[in-house]
Structures are given as structure tokens and as C-alpha cells.
Amino acid sequence: MNNRRYTPERITGLKENEIFVFGSNLAGAHGGGAARLAYERFGAVWGEGVGLHGQTYAIPTMQGGVDTIKPYVDDFIRFAKAHHGLTFLVTRIGCGIAGFRDEEIAPLFTDAMDVENIILPKEFVANIKGSKGQVPLIRKNGTIR
């Protein structure tokens, strides 16, 4: 994708066809971070920690290691491919309250790089390309490795 768009760092509103993709917990207790914003502004449902609700898509990130997140990311990518009329704005899931680093989570989204209706954070794209030797890895604190 040559004209790549990136997820804005702060999302304060959504267009009708845009979906806010955020890190959740399996219980759907959207009490903090992006999950709270999803619940308060974009239609996430309390008690629903996975999938599409309102203008949100929840991906669980609080149940264990990166390996436990991957199946949910894979399901999300399949879902997005099947719903071309929607644009999915992926936040830096797992990189806030869940405590993961961009370089841990970004590779889970490698298969999303060429999906036109999935918009990824700049940090994820840089890390995915960096793992292929194309650009440096950007750490959470902004330093480059």
C-alpha cells in the first residue's frame, strides 16, 4: 500500500462507516484507556469483550501473552476482509493498560498490511516493516532501535 493512511493518535469522532478497534478484556469491563472511550463514545457494550458492537470492534488483550491475542486478531482481520463497506481504525491495542510493546503486538497485524479497509497505527506499520528490514523499529518511548 503506497498511500498508506495511519490511525490518528487521538480519535474523538467517527464517520458513519468507521469502526474504532480497541484492546479489551474478555469480560467486557471497559473501565479504562481506549476501552473506556469505546464504551463512552462509540457504542461498545459493557460485558461484551469481543467483536463488533456499535462503531467498535473489541480485541481481547488482557488474558495472557501475545499468543492468546493472535487468534482474536486473526478473527478480526477475517471479519474486516468480509466487511468492505467499513473502515477499521486500529488503535495500539495491548500497548496501554495491557502492558505490551508495539514490537510485540504489531507482528500480529502483518496480514492486515494490505487490507485496504484496515488502518493501522504508524508504530505498528513501522515495526512490521522493520521486522522485514525496511524501516527501523520504534519503541513505545519513541526511541528507534
Backbone torsions as a table, in degrees:
resi	resn	phi	psi	omega
1	MET	NA	107.4	-175.7
2	ASN	-77.6	-38.8	-179.5
3	ASN	-98.7	54.8	-174.3
4	ARG	-65.1	132.6	169.4
5	ARG	-94.8	154.3	176.9
6	TYR	-121.0	151.5	174.3
7	THR	-62.4	131.4	176.1
8	PRO	-60.2	149.1	179.1
9	GLU	-64.8	-36.7	176.5
10	ARG	-123.7	123.3	177.7
11	ILE	-107.8	118.5	-178.3
12	THR	-112.3	-13.2	178.9
13	GLY	-157.5	161.6	-179.4
14	LEU	-129.9	145.5	170.2
15	LYS	-75.5	167.4	-174.9
16	GLU	-55.9	-37.1	-175.5
17	ASN	-97.4	7.9	-177.5
18	GLU	-95.5	143.0	-178.7
19	ILE	-122.3	128.9	179.0
20	PHE	-85.8	113.3	-177.6
21	VAL	-100.4	121.2	-172.1
22	PHE	-135.6	159.6	174.4
23	GLY	-81.1	135.4	-174.9
24	SER	-128.3	-175.1	167.0
25	ASN	-120.6	157.4	-174.0
26	LEU	-59.8	-28.4	-179.4
27	ALA	-77.7	-11.6	-178.5
28	GLY	68.6	30.9	175.8
29	ALA	-89.4	92.7	-171.8
30	HIS	-88.8	63.7	-171.8
31	GLY	-91.3	-13.5	-176.5
32	GLY	-152.2	168.1	175.9
33	GLY	58.9	-145.2	-178.8
34	ALA	-63.7	-30.5	179.5
35	ALA	-63.3	-40.3	178.6
36	ARG	-65.0	-42.9	176.8
37	LEU	-61.0	-43.2	178.5
38	ALA	-59.1	-41.5	-179.2
39	TYR	-70.9	-45.8	-175.0
40	GLU	-75.2	-30.3	-171.6
41	ARG	-118.3	-27.2	-167.5
42	PHE	-122.6	7.8	171.6
43	GLY	96.3	12.0	173.3
44	ALA	-60.8	146.9	-175.9
45	VAL	-106.2	126.0	177.1
46	TRP	-60.2	131.8	-179.5
47	GLY	93.5	-5.4	178.2
48	GLU	-116.4	104.4	-173.9
49	GLY	-99.8	2.9	-176.9
50	VAL	-138.7	135.4	168.2
51	GLY	92.4	-166.9	-173.3
52	LEU	-85.0	127.2	175.7
53	HIS	-148.4	123.3	-175.9
54	GLY	59.5	-130.6	176.7
55	GLN	-104.6	39.0	179.6
56	THR	-132.3	157.1	171.5
57	TYR	-134.8	118.8	-177.3
58	ALA	-94.2	130.6	174.1
59	ILE	-119.8	114.8	-178.9
60	PRO	-63.4	133.7	-178.9
61	THR	-132.7	2.0	-170.6
62	MET	-108.5	10.2	-171.0
63	GLN	-101.0	2.2	-179.2
64	GLY	159.3	-146.8	-178.8
65	GLY	-82.6	-178.5	-178.8
66	VAL	-57.0	-35.8	-179.2
67	ASP	-61.4	-25.2	178.6
68	THR	-83.0	-16.1	179.7
69	ILE	-86.6	-33.8	-173.8
70	LYS	-52.3	-45.9	-179.9
71	PRO	-60.1	-34.1	179.5
72	TYR	-71.9	-36.3	176.5
73	VAL	-67.5	-42.2	177.8
74	ASP	-60.5	-43.2	177.0
75	ASP	-61.4	-42.7	179.0
76	PHE	-60.4	-46.1	-178.5
77	ILE	-61.6	-43.6	176.4
78	ARG	-60.4	-43.3	179.6
79	PHE	-61.5	-47.6	-179.1
80	ALA	-61.6	-40.6	178.8
81	LYS	-62.7	-31.3	-178.5
82	ALA	-84.4	-7.6	-176.6
83	HIS	-126.6	68.5	-175.1
84	HIS	-61.0	-25.2	-177.8
85	GLY	-76.1	-6.3	179.9
86	LEU	-109.7	148.4	174.6
87	THR	-113.6	124.8	-174.5
88	PHE	-102.3	115.2	178.8
89	LEU	-95.8	99.9	-176.3
90	VAL	-81.2	123.6	173.8
91	THR	-82.1	177.2	178.9
92	ARG	-78.2	65.9	-175.6
93	ILE	-54.3	139.3	177.0
94	GLY	79.8	-8.7	-174.1
95	CYS	-100.6	12.8	176.3
96	GLY	-115.4	-109.0	-177.4
97	ILE	-59.3	-35.6	-178.6
98	ALA	-68.1	-23.1	171.3
99	GLY	87.2	9.2	177.5
100	PHE	-82.4	163.3	176.5
101	ARG	-99.0	155.5	178.3
102	ASP	-52.1	-43.0	-176.8
103	GLU	-69.0	-14.9	175.2
104	GLU	-85.7	-40.1	-175.0
105	ILE	-87.9	-38.5	-175.2
106	ALA	-51.1	-44.6	-178.4
107	PRO	-59.4	-22.4	177.3
108	LEU	-63.9	-22.3	-176.9
109	PHE	-100.7	12.9	-180.0
110	THR	-54.5	-43.0	-178.8
111	ASP	-70.9	-9.4	178.2
112	ALA	-90.3	-9.8	-173.8
113	MET	-57.1	-35.9	-177.0
114	ASP	-105.7	14.6	176.8
115	VAL	-92.4	112.1	-169.9
116	GLU	-62.2	-28.2	-177.3
117	ASN	-95.5	10.6	173.3
118	ILE	-109.8	118.3	178.6
119	ILE	-104.5	124.0	-175.6
120	LEU	-106.4	156.7	174.0
121	PRO	-65.2	147.6	179.5
122	LYS	-55.0	-38.6	-178.9
123	GLU	-63.4	-38.8	178.5
124	PHE	-66.3	-45.6	-179.2
125	VAL	-61.0	-45.6	-179.7
126	ALA	-60.7	-40.7	180.0
127	ASN	-70.1	-39.2	178.3
128	ILE	-64.4	-48.1	178.7
129	LYS	-65.5	-37.5	179.3
130	GLY	-62.6	-35.4	179.2
131	SER	-69.3	-14.9	176.2
132	LYS	-101.6	9.1	178.2
133	GLY	79.0	16.6	-175.6
134	GLN	-94.9	-37.4	177.9
135	VAL	-143.3	159.7	-179.6
136	PRO	-69.5	157.6	175.4
137	LEU	-79.3	138.2	177.8
138	ILE	-107.1	121.2	179.0
139	ARG	-77.8	164.7	-179.2
140	LYS	-55.6	-36.5	-179.0
141	ASN	-81.2	3.1	176.2
142	GLY	94.0	-8.4	178.7
143	THR	-75.5	155.0	-178.2
144	ILE	-106.1	137.0	179.9
145	ARG	-108.7	NA	NA
